[in-house]
Amino acid sequence: MGHVRHGSATTSQAVSAAIQRSQASIAALSRDLGINPKTVANWRKRTTVEDMKTGPSDPRSTVLSEAEEQWVSPSASYAG
């Protein structure tokens, strides 16, 4: 099964790897691939071709308190 990209992705893992291997300029690559030069620059800086995780690094509820969140947490063990 292939890699599933998020809806806003403009590059595949193969394209990202090609960007990282290429010696061409950022402008030339962005023109040839039809993507933004900032995208090329970002892929050049990365050490992997995997998409980065998006969203908060420590997600919190906007409704529940910390105690309530602990109480309903799916990682909490159930001793029923």
KOLGU-4560 file (N, C-alpha, C; in nm, 3 decimals, padded with zeros to 5 digits):
<recs>
<n_xx: 00.084 n_yy: -00.117 n_zz: 00.000 ca_xx: 00.000 ca_yy: 00.000 ca_zz: 00.000 c_xx: 00.088 c_yy: 00.123 c_zz: 00.000 mol: A seq: 1 type: MET>
<n_xx: 00.052 n_yy: 00.227 n_zz: -00.077 ca_xx: 00.131 ca_yy: 00.347 ca_zz: -00.090 c_xx: 00.115 c_yy: 00.441 c_zz: 00.028 mol: A seq: 2 type: GLY>
<n_xx: 00.202 n_yy: 00.537 n_zz: 00.031 ca_xx: 00.200 ca_yy: 00.640 ca_zz: 00.137 c_xx: 00.082 c_yy: 00.733 c_zz: 00.113 mol: A seq: 3 type: HIS>
<n_xx: 00.003 n_yy: 00.760 n_zz: 00.216 ca_xx: -00.111 ca_yy: 00.849 ca_zz: 00.205 c_xx: -00.067 c_yy: 00.989 c_zz: 00.246 mol: A seq: 4 type: VAL>
<n_xx: -00.083 n_yy: 01.084 n_zz: 00.155 ca_xx: -00.045 ca_yy: 01.222 ca_zz: 00.184 c_xx: -00.166 c_yy: 01.299 c_zz: 00.234 mol: A seq: 5 type: ARG>
<n_xx: -00.139 n_yy: 01.402 n_zz: 00.315 ca_xx: -00.249 ca_yy: 01.486 ca_zz: 00.360 c_xx: -00.297 c_yy: 01.573 c_zz: 00.246 mol: A seq: 6 type: HIS>
<n_xx: -00.414 n_yy: 01.631 n_zz: 00.259 ca_xx: -00.479 ca_yy: 01.704 ca_zz: 00.151 c_xx: -00.403 c_yy: 01.822 c_zz: 00.096 mol: A seq: 7 type: GLY>
<n_xx: -00.317 n_yy: 01.884 n_zz: 00.177 ca_xx: -00.243 ca_yy: 02.001 ca_zz: 00.131 c_xx: -00.105 c_yy: 01.968 c_zz: 00.077 mol: A seq: 8 type: SER>
<n_xx: -00.068 n_yy: 01.842 n_zz: 00.078 ca_xx: 00.066 ca_yy: 01.803 ca_zz: 00.035 c_xx: 00.086 c_yy: 01.832 c_zz: -00.114 mol: A seq: 9 type: ALA>
<n_xx: 00.201 n_yy: 01.889 n_zz: -00.147 ca_xx: 00.233 ca_yy: 01.917 ca_zz: -00.287 c_xx: 00.343 c_yy: 01.826 c_zz: -00.338 mol: A seq: 10 type: THR>
<n_xx: 00.403 n_yy: 01.747 n_zz: -00.250 ca_xx: 00.511 ca_yy: 01.658 ca_zz: -00.291 c_xx: 00.490 c_yy: 01.518 c_zz: -00.235 mol: A seq: 11 type: THR>
<n_xx: 00.538 n_yy: 01.421 n_zz: -00.309 ca_xx: 00.537 ca_yy: 01.283 ca_zz: -00.262 c_xx: 00.673 c_yy: 01.254 c_zz: -00.199 mol: A seq: 12 type: SER>
<n_xx: 00.689 n_yy: 01.137 n_zz: -00.139 ca_xx: 00.818 ca_yy: 01.100 ca_zz: -00.082 c_xx: 00.925 c_yy: 01.093 c_zz: -00.190 mol: A seq: 13 type: GLN>
<n_xx: 00.888 n_yy: 01.046 n_zz: -00.308 ca_xx: 00.984 ca_yy: 01.037 ca_zz: -00.418 c_xx: 01.031 c_yy: 01.175 c_zz: -00.461 mol: A seq: 14 type: ALA>
<n_xx: 00.938 n_yy: 01.270 n_zz: -00.472 ca_xx: 00.974 ca_yy: 01.406 ca_zz: -00.512 c_xx: 01.059 c_yy: 01.471 c_zz: -00.403 mol: A seq: 15 type: VAL>
<n_xx: 01.023 n_yy: 01.449 n_zz: -00.278 ca_xx: 01.100 ca_yy: 01.506 ca_zz: -00.167 c_xx: 01.242 c_yy: 01.452 c_zz: -00.167 mol: A seq: 16 type: SER>
<n_xx: 01.258 n_yy: 01.324 n_zz: -00.192 ca_xx: 01.391 ca_yy: 01.264 ca_zz: -00.198 c_xx: 01.470 c_yy: 01.320 c_zz: -00.316 mol: A seq: 17 type: ALA>
<n_xx: 01.404 n_yy: 01.340 n_zz: -00.429 ca_xx: 01.471 ca_yy: 01.397 ca_zz: -00.546 c_xx: 01.517 c_yy: 01.539 c_zz: -00.518 mol: A seq: 18 type: ALA>
<n_xx: 01.435 n_yy: 01.615 n_zz: -00.447 ca_xx: 01.473 ca_yy: 01.752 ca_zz: -00.409 c_xx: 01.597 c_yy: 01.749 c_zz: -00.322 mol: A seq: 19 type: ILE>
<n_xx: 01.601 n_yy: 01.658 n_zz: -00.226 ca_xx: 01.714 ca_yy: 01.649 ca_zz: -00.135 c_xx: 01.843 c_yy: 01.605 c_zz: -00.205 mol: A seq: 20 type: GLN>
<n_xx: 01.831 n_yy: 01.522 n_zz: -00.309 ca_xx: 01.949 ca_yy: 01.474 ca_zz: -00.382 c_xx: 01.998 c_yy: 01.572 c_zz: -00.487 mol: A seq: 21 type: ARG>
<n_xx: 01.909 n_yy: 01.656 n_zz: -00.537 ca_xx: 01.941 ca_yy: 01.743 ca_zz: -00.651 c_xx: 02.043 c_yy: 01.852 c_zz: -00.617 mol: A seq: 22 type: SER>
<n_xx: 02.125 n_yy: 01.883 n_zz: -00.714 ca_xx: 02.222 ca_yy: 01.991 ca_zz: -00.702 c_xx: 02.171 c_yy: 02.119 c_zz: -00.769 mol: A seq: 23 type: GLN>
<n_xx: 02.053 n_yy: 02.112 n_zz: -00.832 ca_xx: 01.996 ca_yy: 02.227 ca_zz: -00.902 c_xx: 01.956 c_yy: 02.335 c_zz: -00.801 mol: A seq: 24 type: ALA>
<n_xx: 01.942 n_yy: 02.457 n_zz: -00.851 ca_xx: 01.904 ca_yy: 02.567 ca_zz: -00.763 c_xx: 01.759 c_yy: 02.552 c_zz: -00.718 mol: A seq: 25 type: SER>
<n_xx: 01.726 n_yy: 02.622 n_zz: -00.610 ca_xx: 01.589 ca_yy: 02.619 ca_zz: -00.559 c_xx: 01.493 c_yy: 02.671 c_zz: -00.663 mol: A seq: 26 type: ILE>
<n_xx: 01.529 n_yy: 02.780 n_zz: -00.730 ca_xx: 01.442 ca_yy: 02.839 ca_zz: -00.832 c_xx: 01.418 c_yy: 02.742 c_zz: -00.947 mol: A seq: 27 type: ALA>
<n_xx: 01.524 n_yy: 02.676 n_zz: -00.992 ca_xx: 01.511 ca_yy: 02.582 ca_zz: -01.104 c_xx: 01.423 c_yy: 02.462 c_zz: -01.065 mol: A seq: 28 type: ALA>
<n_xx: 01.445 n_yy: 02.409 n_zz: -00.946 ca_xx: 01.364 ca_yy: 02.295 ca_zz: -00.901 c_xx: 01.217 c_yy: 02.334 c_zz: -00.885 mol: A seq: 29 type: LEU>
<n_xx: 01.191 n_yy: 02.449 n_zz: -00.825 ca_xx: 01.051 ca_yy: 02.489 ca_zz: -00.805 c_xx: 00.981 c_yy: 02.512 c_zz: -00.939 mol: A seq: 30 type: SER>
<n_xx: 01.053 n_yy: 02.566 n_zz: -01.034 ca_xx: 00.995 ca_yy: 02.588 ca_zz: -01.167 c_xx: 00.970 c_yy: 02.455 c_zz: -01.238 mol: A seq: 31 type: ARG>
<n_xx: 01.067 n_yy: 02.364 n_zz: -01.233 ca_xx: 01.054 ca_yy: 02.233 ca_zz: -01.299 c_xx: 00.945 c_yy: 02.147 c_zz: -01.238 mol: A seq: 32 type: ASP>
<n_xx: 00.930 n_yy: 02.154 n_zz: -01.104 ca_xx: 00.833 ca_yy: 02.070 ca_zz: -01.034 c_xx: 00.697 c_yy: 02.138 c_zz: -01.018 mol: A seq: 33 type: LEU>
<n_xx: 00.692 n_yy: 02.268 n_zz: -01.045 ca_xx: 00.566 ca_yy: 02.342 ca_zz: -01.031 c_xx: 00.523 c_yy: 02.361 c_zz: -00.887 mol: A seq: 34 type: GLY>
<n_xx: 00.621 n_yy: 02.377 n_zz: -00.798 ca_xx: 00.590 ca_yy: 02.399 ca_zz: -00.657 c_xx: 00.658 c_yy: 02.526 c_zz: -00.608 mol: A seq: 35 type: ILE>
<n_xx: 00.616 n_yy: 02.574 n_zz: -00.493 ca_xx: 00.667 ca_yy: 02.696 ca_zz: -00.434 c_xx: 00.815 c_yy: 02.680 c_zz: -00.397 mol: A seq: 36 type: ASN>
<n_xx: 00.897 n_yy: 02.783 n_zz: -00.421 ca_xx: 01.039 ca_yy: 02.775 ca_zz: -00.381 c_xx: 01.057 c_yy: 02.750 c_zz: -00.231 mol: A seq: 37 type: PRO>
<n_xx: 00.964 n_yy: 02.799 n_zz: -00.149 ca_xx: 00.975 ca_yy: 02.775 ca_zz: -00.004 c_xx: 00.961 c_yy: 02.626 c_zz: 00.027 mol: A seq: 38 type: LYS>
<n_xx: 00.878 n_yy: 02.556 n_zz: -00.050 ca_xx: 00.861 ca_yy: 02.411 ca_zz: -00.032 c_xx: 00.992 c_yy: 02.341 c_zz: -00.062 mol: A seq: 39 type: THR>
<n_xx: 01.057 n_yy: 02.380 n_zz: -00.170 ca_xx: 01.187 ca_yy: 02.321 ca_zz: -00.207 c_xx: 01.289 c_yy: 02.348 c_zz: -00.097 mol: A seq: 40 type: VAL>
<n_xx: 01.293 n_yy: 02.471 n_zz: -00.048 ca_xx: 01.389 ca_yy: 02.507 ca_zz: 00.057 c_xx: 01.363 c_yy: 02.427 c_zz: 00.184 mol: A seq: 41 type: ALA>
<n_xx: 01.235 n_yy: 02.408 n_zz: 00.220 ca_xx: 01.203 ca_yy: 02.331 ca_zz: 00.340 c_xx: 01.247 c_yy: 02.186 c_zz: 00.326 mol: A seq: 42 type: ASN>
<n_xx: 01.223 n_yy: 02.124 n_zz: 00.210 ca_xx: 01.264 ca_yy: 01.985 ca_zz: 00.191 c_xx: 01.416 c_yy: 01.972 c_zz: 00.189 mol: A seq: 43 type: TRP>
<n_xx: 01.485 n_yy: 02.073 n_zz: 00.142 ca_xx: 01.631 ca_yy: 02.069 ca_zz: 00.142 c_xx: 01.687 c_yy: 02.067 c_zz: 00.283 mol: A seq: 44 type: ARG>
<n_xx: 01.620 n_yy: 02.134 n_zz: 00.376 ca_xx: 01.667 ca_yy: 02.142 ca_zz: 00.515 c_xx: 01.641 c_yy: 02.013 c_zz: 00.593 mol: A seq: 45 type: LYS>
<n_xx: 01.544 n_yy: 01.936 n_zz: 00.554 ca_xx: 01.505 ca_yy: 01.816 ca_zz: 00.629 c_xx: 01.601 c_yy: 01.700 c_zz: 00.605 mol: A seq: 46 type: ARG>
<n_xx: 01.607 n_yy: 01.612 n_zz: 00.703 ca_xx: 01.694 ca_yy: 01.494 ca_zz: 00.691 c_xx: 01.615 c_yy: 01.369 c_zz: 00.652 mol: A seq: 47 type: THR>
<n_xx: 01.483 n_yy: 01.380 n_zz: 00.647 ca_xx: 01.397 ca_yy: 01.266 ca_zz: 00.613 c_xx: 01.295 c_yy: 01.310 c_zz: 00.509 mol: A seq: 48 type: THR>
<n_xx: 01.232 n_yy: 01.215 n_zz: 00.442 ca_xx: 01.130 ca_yy: 01.248 ca_zz: 00.342 c_xx: 00.990 c_yy: 01.229 c_zz: 00.398 mol: A seq: 49 type: VAL>
<n_xx: 00.979 n_yy: 01.197 n_zz: 00.527 ca_xx: 00.849 ca_yy: 01.181 ca_zz: 00.592 c_xx: 00.787 c_yy: 01.317 c_zz: 00.620 mol: A seq: 50 type: GLU>
<n_xx: 00.654 n_yy: 01.325 n_zz: 00.609 ca_xx: 00.584 ca_yy: 01.447 ca_zz: 00.647 c_xx: 00.599 c_yy: 01.469 c_zz: 00.797 mol: A seq: 51 type: ASP>
<n_xx: 00.607 n_yy: 01.595 n_zz: 00.836 ca_xx: 00.615 ca_yy: 01.627 ca_zz: 00.978 c_xx: 00.476 c_yy: 01.620 c_zz: 01.040 mol: A seq: 52 type: MET>
<n_xx: 00.472 n_yy: 01.588 n_zz: 01.168 ca_xx: 00.346 ca_yy: 01.583 ca_zz: 01.241 c_xx: 00.292 c_yy: 01.725 c_zz: 01.253 mol: A seq: 53 type: LYS>
<n_xx: 00.161 n_yy: 01.738 n_zz: 01.236 ca_xx: 00.099 ca_yy: 01.869 ca_zz: 01.252 c_xx: 00.013 c_yy: 01.869 c_zz: 01.377 mol: A seq: 54 type: THR>
<n_xx: -00.024 n_yy: 01.985 n_zz: 01.421 ca_xx: -00.108 ca_yy: 01.996 ca_zz: 01.540 c_xx: -00.026 c_yy: 02.021 c_zz: 01.664 mol: A seq: 55 type: GLY>
<n_xx: -00.093 n_yy: 02.035 n_zz: 01.776 ca_xx: -00.022 ca_yy: 02.065 ca_zz: 01.900 c_xx: 00.062 c_yy: 01.947 c_zz: 01.946 mol: A seq: 56 type: PRO>
<n_xx: 00.177 n_yy: 01.976 n_zz: 02.008 ca_xx: 00.263 ca_yy: 01.868 ca_zz: 02.056 c_xx: 00.207 c_yy: 01.807 c_zz: 02.184 mol: A seq: 57 type: SER>
<n_xx: 00.129 n_yy: 01.883 n_zz: 02.259 ca_xx: 00.066 ca_yy: 01.833 ca_zz: 02.381 c_xx: -00.081 c_yy: 01.872 c_zz: 02.378 mol: A seq: 58 type: ASP>
<n_xx: -00.164 n_yy: 01.794 n_zz: 02.306 ca_xx: -00.304 ca_yy: 01.832 ca_zz: 02.292 c_xx: -00.378 c_yy: 01.832 c_zz: 02.425 mol: A seq: 59 type: PRO>
<n_xx: -00.459 n_yy: 01.932 n_zz: 02.444 ca_xx: -00.538 ca_yy: 01.948 ca_zz: 02.566 c_xx: -00.683 c_yy: 01.973 c_zz: 02.528 mol: A seq: 60 type: ARG>
<n_xx: -00.772 n_yy: 01.932 n_zz: 02.614 ca_xx: -00.914 ca_yy: 01.958 ca_zz: 02.595 c_xx: -00.943 c_yy: 02.104 c_zz: 02.623 mol: A seq: 61 type: SER>
<n_xx: -01.033 n_yy: 02.162 n_zz: 02.546 ca_xx: -01.076 ca_yy: 02.299 ca_zz: 02.572 c_xx: -01.201 c_yy: 02.300 c_zz: 02.658 mol: A seq: 62 type: THR>
<n_xx: -01.254 n_yy: 02.182 n_zz: 02.690 ca_xx: -01.378 ca_yy: 02.171 ca_zz: 02.765 c_xx: -01.356 c_yy: 02.108 c_zz: 02.902 mol: A seq: 63 type: VAL>
<n_xx: -01.274 n_yy: 02.003 n_zz: 02.908 ca_xx: -01.254 ca_yy: 01.929 ca_zz: 03.032 c_xx: -01.137 c_yy: 01.985 c_zz: 03.112 mol: A seq: 64 type: LEU>
<n_xx: -01.144 n_yy: 01.970 n_zz: 03.243 ca_xx: -01.031 ca_yy: 02.005 ca_zz: 03.329 c_xx: -00.928 c_yy: 01.893 c_zz: 03.317 mol: A seq: 65 type: SER>
<n_xx: -00.809 n_yy: 01.916 n_zz: 03.372 ca_xx: -00.706 ca_yy: 01.811 ca_zz: 03.367 c_xx: -00.751 c_yy: 01.685 c_zz: 03.441 mol: A seq: 66 type: GLU>
<n_xx: -00.819 n_yy: 01.703 n_zz: 03.555 ca_xx: -00.867 ca_yy: 01.588 ca_zz: 03.632 c_xx: -00.972 c_yy: 01.510 c_zz: 03.552 mol: A seq: 67 type: ALA>
<n_xx: -01.063 n_yy: 01.581 n_zz: 03.486 ca_xx: -01.165 ca_yy: 01.514 ca_zz: 03.405 c_xx: -01.102 c_yy: 01.445 c_zz: 03.285 mol: A seq: 68 type: GLU>
<n_xx: -01.001 n_yy: 01.507 n_zz: 03.229 ca_xx: -00.931 ca_yy: 01.447 ca_zz: 03.116 c_xx: -00.864 c_yy: 01.316 c_zz: 03.157 mol: A seq: 69 type: GLU>
<n_xx: -00.803 n_yy: 01.314 n_zz: 03.275 ca_xx: -00.740 ca_yy: 01.192 ca_zz: 03.326 c_xx: -00.844 c_yy: 01.083 c_zz: 03.350 mol: A seq: 70 type: GLN>
<n_xx: -00.960 n_yy: 01.123 n_zz: 03.397 ca_xx: -01.066 ca_yy: 01.028 ca_zz: 03.429 c_xx: -01.119 c_yy: 00.957 c_zz: 03.304 mol: A seq: 71 type: TRP>
<n_xx: -01.128 n_yy: 01.029 n_zz: 03.191 ca_xx: -01.183 ca_yy: 00.971 ca_zz: 03.069 c_xx: -01.075 c_yy: 00.928 c_zz: 02.970 mol: A seq: 72 type: VAL>
<n_xx: -00.950 n_yy: 00.937 n_zz: 03.008 ca_xx: -00.839 ca_yy: 00.904 ca_zz: 02.921 c_xx: -00.845 c_yy: 00.757 c_zz: 02.876 mol: A seq: 73 type: SER>
<n_xx: -00.832 n_yy: 00.731 n_zz: 02.746 ca_xx: -00.835 ca_yy: 00.591 ca_zz: 02.698 c_xx: -00.713 c_yy: 00.512 c_zz: 02.742 mol: A seq: 74 type: PRO>
<n_xx: -00.604 n_yy: 00.580 n_zz: 02.783 ca_xx: -00.483 ca_yy: 00.508 ca_zz: 02.826 c_xx: -00.493 c_yy: 00.465 c_zz: 02.971 mol: A seq: 75 type: SER>
<n_xx: -00.592 n_yy: 00.514 n_zz: 03.044 ca_xx: -00.609 ca_yy: 00.475 ca_zz: 03.184 c_xx: -00.654 c_yy: 00.329 c_zz: 03.190 mol: A seq: 76 type: ALA>
<n_xx: -00.600 n_yy: 00.256 n_zz: 03.282 ca_xx: -00.638 ca_yy: 00.115 ca_zz: 03.292 c_xx: -00.773 c_yy: 00.100 c_zz: 03.360 mol: A seq: 77 type: SER>
<n_xx: -00.847 n_yy: 00.004 n_zz: 03.314 ca_xx: -00.980 ca_yy: -00.023 ca_zz: 03.369 c_xx: -00.974 c_yy: -00.150 c_zz: 03.451 mol: A seq: 78 type: TYR>
<n_xx: -01.006 n_yy: -00.140 n_zz: 03.576 ca_xx: -01.003 ca_yy: -00.257 ca_zz: 03.664 c_xx: -01.147 c_yy: -00.293 c_zz: 03.703 mol: A seq: 79 type: ALA>
<n_xx: -01.229 n_yy: -00.327 n_zz: 03.604 ca_xx: -01.370 ca_yy: -00.352 ca_zz: 03.631 c_xx: -01.397 c_yy: -00.490 c_zz: 03.656 mol: A seq: 80 type: GLY>
</recs>
